[in-house]
Amino acid sequence: MHSERHILSAFDRDLESVQAMILKMSGLVEDAILDAARALDTRDDELAEKVRRGDKAIDALEEQVNHECARLIALRSPTAGDLRVVLSVMKIAGILERCGDYAKNMAKRSMIVSQANPVAGASGAIRRMARAVQVMLHDALDAFVARDVERAAEIRVRDADVDQMYNALFREFLTHMMEDPRNITACMHLHFIAKNIERMGDHATGVAEQVIYLVTGDMPEEARPKGDVTSLAPGMAE
């Protein structure tokens, strides 16, 4: 019995270690989202380049999390509930890595947009949308740490607000492009930046759904509300 307690506590320590890596990863991703949006708004190519370079650290952390989780499964033979935690951690690490890629793509496009004439109000609106998604991601990780199903369910609902922000921007960009063909290049890049942020909102919701799975053992049955209608427009999805 004593040795079993020892094994359990060793597992718990290992699990705390990988969860700490997840939180560090989330912090880097959140900073990347906000910095990429600020670089776009202030036309700061140096900051955009910092975001682009910083993606390597996020990728490295995901590799480390996956390595540690594989070691945990091999060495500790976790029970069903503990295995669910390990699998959720790996899934969340993958989600965060993808969000890091989106932030890097935002930064790369912002460096192109900074060379074009400004599109009135666009970068400020994108920055507000990025902030909303960053808060969603932060709250989703808080819900994960607290195993808070109610908060996770509330984050799923908030994704519809991000979709509405995206739809409004999409319509605005179309208007700018129709009014003046010189806006087309900048507006296309701005659209894809907004789409990257909308996708990150989906991924933040994915983290929330992992929390629900972790606590209940089941993924949410009802489809989350979606407000992105632009997939109906040909050629505007990325």
C-alpha positions in Angstrom: 0.0 0.0 0.0 2.9 2.3 0.9 4.5 1.7 -2.5 1.2 2.4 -4.3 0.8 5.7 -2.5 4.4 6.5 -3.6 3.6 5.7 -7.2 0.4 7.8 -7.1 2.3 10.8 -5.7 5.0 10.4 -8.3 2.3 10.4 -11.0 0.7 13.5 -9.5 4.0 15.3 -9.5 4.7 14.4 -13.1 1.2 15.5 -14.0 1.7 18.8 -12.2 4.9 19.3 -14.2 3.2 18.8 -17.6 0.3 21.0 -16.6 2.8 23.7 -15.7 4.2 23.4 -19.2 0.7 23.8 -20.6 0.2 27.0 -18.7 3.6 28.4 -19.8 2.7 27.5 -23.4 -0.7 29.3 -23.0 1.1 32.4 -21.7 3.4 32.5 -24.7 0.4 32.0 -27.1 -1.6 34.7 -25.4 1.3 37.2 -25.6 1.8 36.3 -29.3 -1.9 37.0 -30.1 -1.8 40.4 -28.4 1.6 41.3 -29.8 0.6 40.3 -33.4 -2.5 42.4 -33.2 -0.6 45.4 -31.7 2.1 45.1 -34.4 -0.7 45.3 -37.0 -2.3 48.3 -35.3 0.9 50.3 -34.7 2.6 49.1 -37.9 5.5 47.7 -35.8 7.4 45.3 -38.0 10.0 44.7 -35.3 7.3 43.4 -32.9 5.8 41.3 -35.7 9.2 39.7 -36.3 9.5 39.0 -32.6 6.1 37.1 -32.7 7.3 35.2 -35.8 10.5 34.1 -34.2 8.8 33.3 -30.9 6.7 30.5 -32.4 9.7 28.2 -32.1 9.5 28.3 -28.3 5.8 27.3 -28.5 6.6 24.4 -30.8 9.4 23.2 -28.5 7.1 23.2 -25.5 4.5 21.2 -27.4 7.2 18.6 -28.2 8.2 18.5 -24.6 4.6 18.1 -23.3 4.0 15.2 -25.8 7.3 13.6 -24.8 6.5 13.8 -21.0 2.9 12.6 -21.6 4.2 9.5 -23.5 6.7 8.8 -20.7 3.9 9.2 -18.1 1.7 6.6 -19.9 4.6 4.2 -20.4 6.0 4.4 -16.8 2.9 5.0 -14.7 0.2 3.0 -16.5 -2.4 5.6 -15.4 -6.0 4.5 -14.5 -8.9 5.6 -16.7 -9.5 8.9 -15.0 -5.8 9.8 -14.9 -5.3 8.7 -18.5 -8.1 11.1 -19.5 -6.1 13.9 -17.9 -3.0 13.0 -19.8 -4.8 12.7 -23.1 -6.5 16.1 -22.5 -3.2 17.7 -21.8 -1.8 16.4 -25.1 -4.9 17.6 -27.0 -4.7 21.1 -25.4 -0.9 21.3 -26.2 -1.8 20.6 -29.9 -4.5 23.3 -29.8 -2.1 25.9 -28.3 0.6 25.0 -30.9 -2.0 25.7 -33.6 -2.9 29.0 -32.1 0.8 29.9 -32.0 0.9 29.2 -35.8 -2.1 31.5 -36.4 -0.5 34.3 -34.4 2.7 33.8 -36.4 0.7 34.0 -39.6 -1.0 37.2 -38.3 2.4 38.7 -37.7 3.7 37.8 -41.2 0.7 39.3 -42.9 0.9 42.5 -40.7 4.4 43.1 -42.1 2.8 43.1 -45.6 -0.2 45.3 -44.6 2.2 47.8 -43.0 3.5 48.7 -46.5 0.0 49.5 -47.8 -2.3 52.4 -47.2 -4.3 52.1 -44.0 -7.8 50.7 -44.1 -9.8 53.0 -41.8 -10.7 51.4 -38.5 -9.7 47.9 -39.5 -6.6 47.3 -37.3 -8.3 48.7 -34.2 -11.3 46.3 -34.8 -8.9 43.4 -35.3 -7.1 44.3 -32.1 -10.3 44.2 -30.1 -11.2 40.9 -31.7 -7.8 39.5 -30.8 -8.2 40.7 -27.2 -11.6 38.9 -26.9 -10.0 35.6 -28.2 -7.0 36.0 -25.9 -9.4 36.4 -22.9 -11.3 33.3 -24.0 -8.1 31.3 -24.2 -7.0 32.5 -20.8 -10.4 31.6 -19.2 -10.4 28.2 -20.9 -7.0 27.4 -19.3 -8.3 28.7 -15.9 -11.3 26.4 -16.3 -8.9 23.5 -17.1 -6.9 24.1 -13.9 -10.0 24.5 -11.8 -11.8 21.6 -13.6 -14.7 24.2 -13.9 -17.4 22.8 -16.3 -19.7 25.8 -15.9 -17.0 28.3 -16.9 -16.0 26.0 -19.8 -19.7 25.9 -21.0 -19.8 29.7 -20.9 -16.7 30.0 -23.1 -18.4 27.8 -25.7 -21.3 30.4 -25.9 -18.8 33.3 -26.1 -17.4 32.0 -29.4 -20.5 33.2 -31.2 -19.6 36.8 -30.2 -16.2 36.4 -31.9 -17.9 35.0 -35.0 -20.1 38.1 -35.1 -17.1 40.4 -34.9 -15.5 38.5 -37.7 -18.6 38.7 -39.9 -18.8 42.5 -39.4 -15.2 42.8 -40.4 -15.7 40.6 -43.4 -18.5 42.8 -44.7 -16.5 45.9 -44.0 -13.5 44.6 -46.0 -15.8 43.7 -49.0 -17.2 47.3 -48.9 -13.7 48.8 -48.9 -12.6 46.6 -51.8 -15.7 47.5 -53.9 -15.3 51.2 -53.2 -11.6 51.4 -54.1 -9.7 48.6 -55.9 -6.5 49.9 -54.4 -7.7 48.5 -51.1 -8.0 44.9 -52.4 -4.5 43.6 -51.4 -4.6 45.1 -47.9 -8.1 44.0 -47.3 -7.4 40.4 -48.4 -4.5 40.2 -45.9 -6.6 41.8 -43.2 -9.4 39.4 -43.9 -7.1 36.4 -43.5 -5.7 37.9 -40.2 -9.3 38.2 -38.9 -9.9 34.6 -40.1 -6.9 33.5 -38.1 -8.3 35.1 -35.0 -11.8 33.6 -35.6 -10.1 30.2 -35.9 -8.3 30.8 -32.6 -11.7 31.4 -31.0 -12.7 28.0 -32.3 -9.6 26.5 -30.7 -10.2 28.3 -27.4 -13.7 26.6 -27.5 -11.9 23.3 -28.1 -9.9 23.7 -24.9 -13.2 24.4 -23.0 -14.7 21.2 -24.5 -11.6 19.3 -23.3 -12.4 20.5 -19.8 -16.0 19.2 -20.1 -14.6 15.9 -21.4 -12.1 15.7 -18.6 -14.6 16.3 -15.8 -17.6 14.4 -17.2 -16.0 11.8 -19.4 -18.1 12.9 -22.4 -17.7 15.6 -25.0 -20.6 18.1 -25.2 -23.5 16.7 -27.2 -25.1 19.8 -28.5 -23.3 21.7 -31.3 -21.9 25.0 -30.2 -23.5 28.1 -31.7 -21.7 29.3 -34.8 -22.0 32.7 -36.4 -19.4 32.5 -39.2 -21.4 32.9 -42.4 -18.4 33.7 -44.7 -17.8 30.1 -45.6 -20.8 30.6 -47.9 -18.7 33.2 -49.9 -16.6 31.5 -52.5 -12.8 32.0 -52.3 -12.8 33.7 -48.9 -11.9 30.8 -46.6 -8.3 30.0 -45.7 
